[in-house]
Amino acid sequence: MIIRVNDITDRVRRLAVVEEISEHPVLKSMQDNGECIFRSPLSIDLSVVREYDHIRLEGCVATDITLNCSRCLAPFETGLRSSFTIFYTKTTSNVSQDEEVELGETELVSAYYEGDEIDVSQEIVDHVLIELPLKPLCSSGCRGLCTNCGADLNTTVCNCSEQRGSFAFSALKNIKLER
């Protein structure tokens, strides 16, 4: 999504866009690799305004996805929603983008632009990725799979669950000591 800088004034301008996942190669490759399934396109709401020496962009991106539970491996649907604020400043000649610097709190919400356009596509993708859970769970009470027989403990009770114990010393259970 590209915003023309000349169209940004000191009055808040609202933009609402729906973009297909295919327009974002990173998200499309995640779907193609089976990491998740995007059930709906990205719904993007932005407000942009010129303030002092920068441009403030406030946005929200939302979509529905299907993930596999990390405990029971069952697919489940969930919604993702991320809100963000970014302050864009025009790049000056003394700002080096290749130089390594420690980022402070203000730099984490700041970005630079060149020319007459701001491409916010990367920020949109970043905020979708930020909201993806590292360990997706179908529910907080998911019991997962049995470590012996592989049964889904959310839907069935297996006989293995009664015999559970620590496997750390299981090799010692048959040892007989003489006195």
Secondary structure, DSSP 4 states (H G I P E B T S, - for coil): -EEEGGG--SS-EEEEEEE-GGG-HHHHHHHHTTS-EE-S-EEEEEEEEEETTEEEEEEEEEEEEEEE-TTT--EEEEEEEEEEEEEEEE--TT--SSS-----HHHHTEEEE-TTEEE-HHHHHHHHHHHS-SS--S-TT---B-TTT--BTTT---GGGGG---STTGGGTT-----
